[in-house]
């Protein structure tokens, strides 16, 4: 019998997307192939303590009276002592014991201190193979301003935008309103480095700008004021390459059909709010789909992504406008990234296996 690979599944974290990370962990813990993988569940509490968590998918599933959360249970997990060791240890009641050598980390930390290159830097320092993009691509794709800048350079259409720092806003409160001279209402006000639509507001009147900025600045010191785009919201999934191969997209795209809501916000994404339908496969002609796949792969390459990404577009009358490259997309069983692959013939469990195998092969290189 082949020895199982030991996978540290890392979730929770310090960002406002803590509970969504836990929900993703519920999906992964419930579906991962236990005949191939031995799982070590690790959770970051909201204040950054790393604890040994329960291997219990139901504990972290969405749907209860409260959102799931990693809480401090008194354990402390310690990373390897140097880059030549992959041994994790855990401390309980003053006693330290080994969790054994791990083969790969599967980080499912959404938002800041997770998908922004910070924890990827920790893995690099510790010499641990891990699923997903590296430090630079993670940091770049997390920052909407720099993502747009790089994509524009690659010849990809993005929505017009203005970037505003907290200092600029405080020193010149009219700066945001002045940006509207170049942008037509409605606009979207977004934290530069946040996901899951946290801190995002739609502004249809200049009088709404101040409140929208305050909400966004609660999440980040830099904010984007972005031109609203009229078009279908369509997304496609990308998987990174094994040695000698090229990244590939899902066979089908997905579509977010919004009705009765201003936009696809946090409540609609995760709390079952009305007014949203996720459709996959999205109705789209073969030429349009081929174009979308080509742009997605160009964007994946432009930001230097590895492992996985979900690439989000608006399909307008004039063509595709790329909205976001998400290097650690929502990964619950009903999220769009796995849904696109399931529609393409790759099951949720097999998708998890593929991501781990690619990460192990990359680590071996």
C-alpha positions in Angstrom: 0.0 0.0 0.0 1.4 3.4 -1.0 2.1 5.7 1.9 -0.4 8.6 2.1 0.9 12.1 1.6 0.5 14.3 4.7 -1.4 17.5 3.9 -1.6 20.5 6.3 -4.9 22.2 5.5 -4.6 25.8 6.7 -7.6 28.0 7.2 -9.2 30.8 9.3 -6.9 33.8 9.5 -6.8 37.4 10.5 -8.8 38.9 7.6 -12.5 39.8 7.4 -12.9 36.7 5.3 -12.1 34.4 8.2 -15.5 32.6 8.3 -15.5 32.1 4.5 -12.0 30.4 4.8 -13.5 28.1 7.5 -16.4 27.3 5.2 -13.9 26.4 2.4 -12.1 24.2 4.9 -15.4 22.4 5.6 -15.7 21.5 1.9 -12.0 20.4 1.6 -12.0 18.4 4.8 -15.2 16.6 3.7 -14.1 15.8 0.2 -10.4 15.2 0.2 -9.4 11.6 -0.7 -8.5 10.0 2.6 -7.1 6.9 0.8 -4.3 9.2 -0.6 -4.0 11.9 1.9 -3.5 12.2 5.7 -4.9 15.5 6.8 -3.6 17.8 9.5 -6.1 20.6 10.1 -4.5 23.9 11.2 -6.4 27.0 12.0 -5.3 30.6 12.4 -7.5 32.4 15.0 -8.6 36.0 14.2 -5.6 37.3 16.2 -3.1 35.1 14.4 -2.6 32.2 16.9 -1.9 28.9 15.0 -3.8 26.0 16.6 -4.4 22.3 15.9 -8.0 22.1 14.8 -10.6 19.3 14.7 -10.8 17.2 11.6 -14.6 17.8 11.4 -16.1 19.3 8.3 -19.5 20.0 10.0 -17.8 22.2 12.6 -16.9 24.7 9.9 -19.9 24.5 7.6 -22.0 27.5 6.8 -25.7 27.4 7.6 -25.8 27.6 11.4 -26.9 30.4 13.6 -23.4 31.8 13.6 -20.6 31.9 11.0 -17.9 29.3 11.6 -14.7 30.4 13.3 -11.3 29.2 14.5 -11.1 29.8 18.3 -8.1 29.5 20.6 -8.2 26.0 22.0 -5.0 26.3 24.0 -2.8 24.4 21.4 0.1 26.0 19.6 1.4 24.6 16.3 5.1 25.4 15.5 6.5 25.5 12.0 9.7 23.5 11.2 12.8 24.7 12.9 14.7 25.2 9.6 14.3 24.9 5.9 15.8 21.4 6.0 12.9 20.0 8.1 9.2 19.6 7.4 8.3 18.5 10.8 5.5 20.3 12.6 5.1 20.2 16.4 2.2 21.1 18.7 2.3 22.4 22.2 -0.4 21.4 24.7 -0.4 22.2 28.4 3.3 23.0 28.3 4.2 19.7 26.6 5.5 19.7 23.0 5.0 16.8 20.7 5.5 16.0 17.0 2.8 16.2 14.3 5.2 14.5 12.0 6.7 15.5 8.6 4.3 17.1 6.2 4.5 16.8 2.4 2.5 19.9 1.4 0.4 22.8 2.7 -3.0 23.5 1.3 -3.7 27.1 2.3 -7.3 28.2 2.0 -6.8 31.6 3.7 -8.9 34.2 1.9 -8.1 37.9 2.1 -5.2 39.7 3.8 -2.5 37.6 5.6 -3.5 34.6 3.4 -3.9 35.1 -0.3 -1.7 38.3 -0.5 1.7 36.7 -0.4 2.4 37.0 3.3 1.8 33.3 4.3 3.4 32.2 1.0 6.5 34.0 2.1 6.4 32.0 5.3 6.2 28.7 3.4 9.1 29.8 1.2 11.2 30.6 4.3 10.3 27.2 5.9 10.9 25.3 2.7 7.4 23.9 2.6 5.7 23.0 -0.7 2.2 24.6 -1.0 -0.8 24.8 -3.2 -1.3 27.9 -5.3 0.6 31.0 -6.5 3.9 32.2 -5.1 4.7 35.4 -3.2 4.7 37.9 -6.1 1.7 36.6 -8.0 -0.3 36.4 -4.7 0.6 39.9 -3.7 0.0 41.3 -7.2 -3.3 39.7 -7.8 -4.6 40.7 -4.3 -4.0 44.4 -5.1 -6.6 45.6 -7.6 -4.6 48.7 -8.7 -1.5 46.8 -9.6 -3.4 44.0 -11.2 -5.2 46.4 -13.5 -1.8 48.1 -14.3 -0.2 44.8 -15.3 -3.2 43.6 -17.2 -3.4 46.8 -19.2 0.3 46.4 -20.1 -0.6 42.9 -21.3 -3.2 44.4 -23.6 -6.2 43.3 -21.7 -9.2 45.6 -21.3 -10.1 46.6 -17.7 -12.6 49.1 -16.3 -11.3 52.7 -15.9 -10.4 53.5 -12.3 -8.9 56.0 -9.9 -6.9 55.0 -6.8 -7.1 56.9 -3.6 -5.1 56.6 -0.4 -6.4 57.3 3.0 -3.9 60.1 3.4 -5.0 61.7 0.1 -8.7 61.5 1.1 -8.1 63.0 4.5 -5.9 65.8 3.2 -8.2 66.5 0.2 -11.8 65.3 0.9 -12.9 66.5 -2.6 -10.4 64.2 -4.4 -12.9 61.4 -4.6 -15.7 63.5 -6.0 -13.2 65.0 -8.5 -12.5 61.5 -9.8 -16.1 61.4 -11.0 -15.2 63.9 -13.7 -13.4 61.1 -15.5 -15.8 58.3 -14.5 -19.6 58.1 -15.2 -22.0 57.1 -12.5 -22.5 54.5 -11.2 -19.1 53.7 -9.8 -18.0 51.0 -7.4 -15.8 51.9 -4.4 -13.6 49.0 -3.4 -10.8 48.3 -1.0 -7.7 47.7 -3.1 -6.8 44.5 -1.2 -9.9 42.6 -0.1 -12.1 39.9 -1.5 -15.5 38.3 -1.2 -17.0 41.8 -2.0 -16.1 42.9 1.6 -16.2 46.7 1.8 -17.6 47.2 -1.7 -20.3 49.8 -2.4 -22.1 50.9 -5.5 -22.3 54.7 -5.8 -25.1 56.1 -8.0 -25.0 59.6 -6.6 -22.1 61.8 -5.5 -23.7 62.2 -2.1 -23.2 58.5 -1.5 -19.4 58.7 -2.0 -18.4 59.7 1.5 -20.2 56.7 3.2 -18.8 54.3 0.5 -15.3 55.5 1.1 -15.6 55.1 4.9 -16.8 51.5 4.4 -13.9 50.7 2.0 -11.2 52.4 4.2 -12.3 50.2 7.1 -10.8 47.3 5.1 -7.7 48.9 3.5 -5.6 52.1 3.4 -6.0 52.2 -0.4 -9.3 52.3 -2.3 -10.3 52.1 -5.9 -13.1 54.1 -7.5 -14.0 52.0 -10.5 -16.2 52.7 -13.4 -19.4 50.6 -13.4 -19.5 48.3 -16.4 -22.7 47.1 -18.0 -22.4 43.5 -19.1 -22.9 39.9 -18.2 -20.8 38.7 -15.2 -18.9 35.7 -16.4 -16.1 33.7 -14.9 -13.8 30.9 -15.9 -11.5 28.6 -13.9 -7.8 28.0 -14.6 -5.5 25.2 -13.3 -1.7 25.5 -13.2 0.5 23.2 -15.2 2.5 20.1 -14.4 6.0 19.9 -15.7 6.1 20.0 -19.5 2.5 21.1 -19.7 0.7 24.4 -20.0 -2.0 25.9 -17.7 -5.6 25.1 -18.8 -9.0 26.5 -18.4 -12.2 24.7 -17.5 -14.2 23.6 -20.5 -17.1 25.9 -19.5 -17.6 29.3 -18.1 -19.9 30.3 -15.3 -22.3 33.3 -15.1 -23.6 35.2 -12.2 -27.1 36.4 -13.0 -28.1 39.3 -10.8 -31.8 40.2 -10.4 -33.2 42.3 -7.6 -29.8 43.3 -6.1 -27.4 46.0 -6.9 -24.5 43.6 -7.3 -23.1 40.2 -6.2 -22.3 41.2 -2.6 -21.2 39.2 0.4 -24.7 38.2 1.5 -25.5 36.8 -1.9 -22.2 35.0 -2.2 -22.3 33.2 1.1 -25.5 33.7 3.1 -28.0 32.6 0.6 -29.6 36.1 0.0 -32.1 36.3 -2.9 -31.6 37.8 -6.3 -28.6 35.7 -7.5 -28.4 32.7 -9.7 -25.1 30.9 -10.6 -25.2 29.3 -14.0 -22.7 26.9 -15.4 -22.3 26.2 -18.2 -23.0 29.8 -19.2 -24.8 30.2 -22.5 -22.0 31.5 -24.9 -21.0 30.8 -28.4 -17.9 28.8 -29.1 -15.9 31.7 -30.5 -16.7 33.9 -27.5 -15.8 31.1 -25.2 -12.5 30.5 -27.0 -11.7 34.2 -26.7 -12.5 34.2 -23.0 -10.3 31.2 -22.4 -7.4 32.9 -24.3 -7.7 36.1 -22.3 -7.9 34.2 -19.0 -4.7 32.3 -19.8 -2.9 35.5 -20.9 -4.0 37.1 -17.5 -2.9 34.0 -15.6 0.5 34.3 -17.2 0.7 38.1 -16.9 0.4 38.0 -13.1 2.7 34.9 -12.8 0.0 32.8 -11.2 0.5 29.1 -10.4 -1.8 26.3 -9.2 -5.2 27.8 -9.6 -7.1 31.0 -10.4 -10.6 32.2 -11.2 -10.7 34.9 -13.8 -13.7 37.2 -13.7 -15.0 39.2 -16.6 -17.8 41.5 -17.8 -19.0 40.5 -21.2 -20.1 43.8 -22.8 -21.4 44.8 -26.2 -17.8 45.7 -27.1 -16.3 42.5 -25.8 -14.7 41.3 -22.6 -13.6 43.5 -19.7 -11.5 41.7 -17.1 -12.5 42.4 -13.6 -10.3 40.3 -11.4 -7.7 37.5 -11.2 -8.4 35.6 -8.0 -5.4 33.3 -7.1 -7.3 31.8 -4.1 -10.9 31.8 -5.2 -13.9 30.6 -3.2 -13.5 26.8 -2.9 -16.7 25.6 -1.2 -18.4 22.8 -3.2 -20.9 25.3 -4.7 -18.4 28.1 -5.4 -17.8 29.0 -9.1 -14.3 27.7 -9.4 -15.0 24.1 -8.5 -18.4 24.3 -10.2 -16.7 25.2 -13.5 -14.4 22.2 -13.2 -17.3 19.9 -12.1 -19.2 20.9 -15.2 -16.0 20.1 -17.2 -15.9 16.5 -15.8 -13.5 16.9 -12.9 -15.1 16.1 -9.5 -14.6 18.2 -6.4 -12.5 15.5 -4.8 -10.4 15.0 -7.9 -9.9 18.8 -8.2 -8.4 18.8 -4.7 -6.2 15.9 -5.6 -5.0 17.6 -8.8 -4.1 20.8 -6.9 -2.1 18.9 -4.3 -0.3 16.7 -6.9 0.7 19.8 -8.9 2.0 21.5 -5.7 4.0 18.4 -4.7 5.6 18.2 -8.2 6.4 21.9 -8.1 8.0 21.5 -4.7 10.1 18.6 -6.0 11.5 20.9 -8.6 
